[in-house]
Structures are given as structure tokens and as C-alpha cells.
């Protein structure tokens, strides 16, 4: 099997990448804990994706594979999510009984980020119709090869325990586990500079 080709997203392709991420996270434990109602998930996830990872668009951090089967939204060193917009979206759409827990999870995620410059991967996903065909591996390798050339660290949070072996294969190691109240576990993971 040939490795899927990875390309940088153009501004015209941002919406397609967001749709891919939305499909990929439709069964994600954390995303669906936050938005168990399908309508709330579908109506909120695009804006949340832009707030969480949209800073990668136009800064060399947004990539896709052929047919937009997979997408990865990285934030280069010195770039951060739009925390205010994320909190606003969460306060508007997350069910009230878990809102304080969800906001506490986000605070703990922010506290786990490395202090040294690093590439941050808020979101990577493959359309379920195209999973297990190498799209995720290709997307991950594409940026990690650049990290290695720069001797830069890479950091992410796994919101799905099933994905931890995938991230480990790419050199990421768990740092801790974040869980507040009824939330699913989030596992911050670091790939040290090479």
C-alpha cells in the first residue's frame, strides 16, 4: 500500500478539513461527553474546531490527505488556541450539569503544555470511511519529520484511549491523565526533541 500524499491546506479547503475532523470525532469519548445531543455536536463542533485549532490555518500547521480523507491541524511553536472562544462555545452548548467539569478539564489541559517551544496537535482525524488506510500515519509523519529536522518537541492530548498506541508508535509518551468528575480521561502526551 502506498503512503497517502499529504498536502498543506489552502484557505479554500478549510471547511472540508473541518468536516473531516467533525466526522472523525463523531464517536470520540470527550467530544460526545461534551455534546451528547447530536444536534449540539453537529452545530458546535465546526466552530469549536476553529477556536481550538484554527490558528494552524495560514501558519503552516494545517494538512490533509487525498480526498480530504484525513486532516491534521497543528499549532506551530508560539501559537495557541483561542481559549476565550472555546470557553464561550462550551458555556453555550455543553449541558449545565457537566459544564464546570468540562471547563476544569480544559484548564488542566492548558496547564500540562510544555514550557519549551513545541508543535501542538489539537486535532487529527480520519473520516471513518477511510480509516486503517494509512492516512493518520501519513499525516503524523509529515509534521514529525519537520519536528525532527528542527529538533523540536511535539505535544498532544489523546481524548480516546484507543488512539494511545497510535501516538506511542510515533514517539509520544503519556505524561499524566486528566479526569474531572464524570469526564472521560484525557492523556497529555509528549514527543521529546530528536
C-alpha positions as CSV (number, residue, x, y, z in Angstrom):
1,X,0.0,0.0,0.0
2,X,1.4,3.4,-0.9
3,X,1.6,6.1,1.7
4,X,-1.2,8.7,1.2
5,X,0.1,12.0,0.0
6,X,0.0,14.9,2.5
7,X,-0.7,18.4,1.3
8,X,-0.9,21.8,3.0
9,X,-4.5,23.0,3.2
10,X,-5.4,26.1,1.3
11,X,-7.9,28.7,2.7
12,X,-10.5,27.3,0.3
13,X,-10.1,23.8,1.8
14,X,-10.6,24.8,5.5
15,X,-14.2,23.9,5.5
16,X,-13.5,20.4,4.1
17,X,-10.9,19.8,6.8
18,X,-13.3,20.8,9.5
19,X,-15.9,18.4,8.1
20,X,-13.3,15.6,8.1
21,X,-12.5,16.4,11.8
22,X,-16.2,16.5,12.6
23,X,-16.7,13.0,11.1
24,X,-13.6,11.6,12.8
25,X,-14.7,12.9,16.3
26,X,-18.3,11.8,16.0
27,X,-17.7,8.9,18.4
28,X,-14.9,10.5,20.4
29,X,-15.5,9.9,24.1
30,X,-14.6,13.5,25.2
31,X,-16.4,15.2,22.3
32,X,-19.6,13.3,22.8
33,X,-19.4,13.7,26.6
34,X,-19.4,17.4,26.0
35,X,-22.1,17.3,23.3
36,X,-24.2,14.1,23.7
37,X,-27.0,15.6,21.7
38,X,-26.3,15.0,18.0
39,X,-27.7,18.5,17.0
40,X,-25.5,20.2,19.6
41,X,-22.4,18.3,18.4
42,X,-23.0,19.0,14.7
43,X,-23.8,22.6,15.3
44,X,-21.0,23.3,17.7
45,X,-18.0,21.2,16.5
46,X,-17.1,23.3,13.4
47,X,-16.8,26.5,15.5
48,X,-15.0,24.6,18.3
49,X,-12.6,23.2,15.8
50,X,-11.8,26.7,14.5
51,X,-11.3,28.0,18.1
52,X,-9.2,25.0,19.2
53,X,-7.0,24.5,16.1
54,X,-7.9,27.2,13.6
55,X,-4.7,29.2,14.3
56,X,-2.9,26.5,12.4
57,X,-4.6,27.6,9.2
58,X,-2.3,30.0,7.4
59,X,0.6,29.3,9.8
60,X,1.9,26.1,8.2
61,X,0.1,23.8,10.5
62,X,-2.9,22.5,8.5
63,X,-2.7,19.4,6.3
64,X,-4.9,16.9,4.6
65,X,-4.6,13.6,2.6
66,X,-6.1,13.0,-0.8
67,X,-9.9,13.5,-1.0
68,X,-9.8,15.1,2.5
69,X,-9.9,11.6,3.9
70,X,-7.8,12.8,6.8
71,X,-6.8,16.2,8.3
72,X,-4.4,17.3,10.9
73,X,-4.4,20.8,12.5
74,X,-1.2,21.6,14.2
75,X,-0.2,24.8,16.0
76,X,3.4,25.9,15.5
77,X,5.5,27.0,18.4
78,X,4.2,30.2,19.9
79,X,0.7,29.7,18.6
80,X,-2.2,29.0,20.9
81,X,-5.9,28.0,20.7
82,X,-8.5,30.7,21.1
83,X,-9.3,30.0,24.8
84,X,-11.9,32.7,25.1
85,X,-13.9,31.5,22.1
86,X,-13.6,27.8,23.3
87,X,-15.0,28.8,26.7
88,X,-17.8,30.8,25.1
89,X,-18.8,27.8,22.9
90,X,-18.6,25.4,25.8
91,X,-20.7,27.7,28.1
92,X,-23.3,27.9,25.3
93,X,-23.6,24.3,24.2
94,X,-22.4,21.9,27.0
95,X,-25.1,20.6,29.3
96,X,-25.2,22.6,32.5
97,X,-24.7,19.6,34.8
98,X,-21.2,18.9,33.4
99,X,-20.1,22.4,32.3
100,X,-17.9,23.2,35.3
101,X,-16.2,19.8,34.9
102,X,-15.6,20.4,31.2
103,X,-14.1,23.8,31.9
104,X,-11.9,22.3,34.6
105,X,-10.6,19.7,32.1
106,X,-9.7,22.5,29.7
107,X,-7.8,24.4,32.5
108,X,-5.9,21.2,33.3
109,X,-5.1,20.6,29.7
110,X,-3.7,24.1,29.4
111,X,-1.6,23.6,32.5
112,X,0.0,20.4,31.1
113,X,1.5,22.1,28.0
114,X,5.3,22.1,27.9
115,X,7.1,25.3,28.7
116,X,9.6,24.9,25.9
117,X,8.7,25.7,22.3
118,X,6.8,22.8,20.7
119,X,4.4,21.9,17.9
120,X,0.9,21.3,19.4
121,X,-1.6,18.9,17.8
122,X,-5.1,19.9,18.9
123,X,-6.9,17.8,16.3
124,X,-6.1,15.0,13.9
125,X,-8.7,12.8,12.4
126,X,-9.6,10.5,9.5
127,X,-13.1,10.1,8.1
128,X,-14.3,6.7,9.4
129,X,-14.9,5.6,5.8
130,X,-11.2,5.9,5.2
131,X,-9.6,4.7,8.5
132,X,-7.0,2.0,8.6
133,X,-5.6,3.0,5.2
134,X,-2.5,4.9,6.4
135,X,-4.0,8.5,6.4
136,X,-3.3,9.1,10.1
137,X,0.2,7.7,9.8
138,X,1.0,9.9,6.8
139,X,-0.4,13.0,8.5
140,X,1.6,12.3,11.7
141,X,4.8,11.6,9.9
142,X,4.6,14.7,7.8
143,X,4.9,17.1,10.7
144,X,7.1,14.9,12.9
145,X,9.7,14.7,10.2
146,X,9.8,18.5,10.3
147,X,10.0,18.5,14.1
148,X,13.0,16.2,13.9
149,X,14.7,18.4,11.4
150,X,14.2,21.4,13.8
151,X,14.9,19.3,16.9
152,X,11.5,20.4,18.2
153,X,9.2,18.7,20.6
154,X,5.6,17.8,19.8
155,X,2.7,17.6,22.2
156,X,-0.9,16.4,22.1
157,X,-3.8,15.3,24.3
158,X,-5.4,11.9,23.5
159,X,-9.2,12.1,24.1
160,X,-9.7,8.5,23.1
161,X,-7.8,5.6,24.8
162,X,-7.9,3.6,21.6
163,X,-5.5,6.1,20.0
164,X,-2.8,6.0,22.6
165,X,-1.0,3.0,20.9
166,X,-1.0,5.0,17.6
167,X,0.6,8.0,19.3
168,X,3.1,5.8,21.1
169,X,4.2,4.3,17.7
170,X,5.0,7.9,16.6
171,X,7.2,8.5,19.7
172,X,4.7,10.2,22.1
173,X,4.8,9.2,25.8
174,X,2.0,9.8,28.3
175,X,2.6,12.5,30.9
176,X,-0.4,12.1,33.1
177,X,-4.2,11.5,33.0
178,X,-6.7,14.3,33.3
179,X,-10.2,13.4,34.5
180,X,-12.7,15.6,36.4
181,X,-15.9,14.3,37.8
182,X,-17.7,12.3,35.1
183,X,-15.4,13.3,32.3
184,X,-13.7,10.7,30.1
185,X,-9.9,10.6,30.7
186,X,-7.6,12.8,28.6
187,X,-4.0,11.8,28.3
188,X,-1.4,14.5,27.6
189,X,1.5,13.1,25.5
190,X,4.9,14.5,24.7
191,X,7.3,13.6,22.0
192,X,10.7,14.9,23.0
193,X,13.0,16.6,20.5
194,X,15.1,14.3,18.4
